[in-house]
């Protein structure tokens, strides 16, 4: 196992006391994020990235923004990895950017924290799950959290792992995409099959990474549809509403003698 990311960089100096923060705000003393409770393949991928020139540049940007008092979400950028060990990944659902409002992003794509109103895209995801599988939409204060999917082997991955408050895509093209591309490629190169759900034009650009793993790509399931956002969920060429991805994934898993996902 390789050394932790915290060993690769000097610690950020302590800043002045800050006012009360949203519960999901990343704080300066918590950067770099803890590598505890991560499976060894995740550790290797993360440490290789942070040692790279792109990783070091991203680290400096994050340190600078936090030191300047920028409000950044989520407080747990590695949540997808701690919730779903590399060897347990059976399905990858790819998002783009964490939610940029207080209390929303929790480190899992499309997922929101305790007590948060369900965002429109997630509402459409639940609508399609119910239409496709008959599973009723969840209720209660934790209904917007997709941790229950993550625990079953569904990696809920955003291509950028952080965002600044009220500024969508503010950390896109900072270098996170290099890390998440490495993760997609590593999953595609495994001998263990994986279902890749690519919703929207941004996610579908990653199909080429999966195809690079030509020796095993035929064993994977790659499904494409429009993004579940209300702006595109019902539009051609492949409307998200009616795509049937959730039932198709379960039939694929069952054909491989695996337990279906309890969506």
Secondary structure as GFF3:
##gff-version 3
##sequence-region A 1 263
A	DSSP	three_ten_helix	5	7	.	.	.	ID=ss1
A	DSSP	three_ten_helix	28	30	.	.	.	ID=ss2
A	DSSP	alpha_helix	40	51	.	.	.	ID=ss3
A	DSSP	alpha_helix	53	67	.	.	.	ID=ss4
A	DSSP	beta_strand	72	73	.	.	.	ID=ss5
A	DSSP	alpha_helix	79	83	.	.	.	ID=ss6
A	DSSP	three_ten_helix	86	88	.	.	.	ID=ss7
A	DSSP	beta_strand	91	95	.	.	.	ID=ss8
A	DSSP	alpha_helix	120	133	.	.	.	ID=ss9
A	DSSP	alpha_helix	147	150	.	.	.	ID=ss10
A	DSSP	beta_strand	154	158	.	.	.	ID=ss11
A	DSSP	beta_strand	163	164	.	.	.	ID=ss12
A	DSSP	alpha_helix	176	189	.	.	.	ID=ss13
A	DSSP	beta_strand	195	199	.	.	.	ID=ss14
A	DSSP	alpha_helix	201	204	.	.	.	ID=ss15
A	DSSP	alpha_helix	207	212	.	.	.	ID=ss16
A	DSSP	three_ten_helix	217	219	.	.	.	ID=ss17
A	DSSP	beta_strand	221	225	.	.	.	ID=ss18
A	DSSP	alpha_helix	245	255	.	.	.	ID=ss19
###
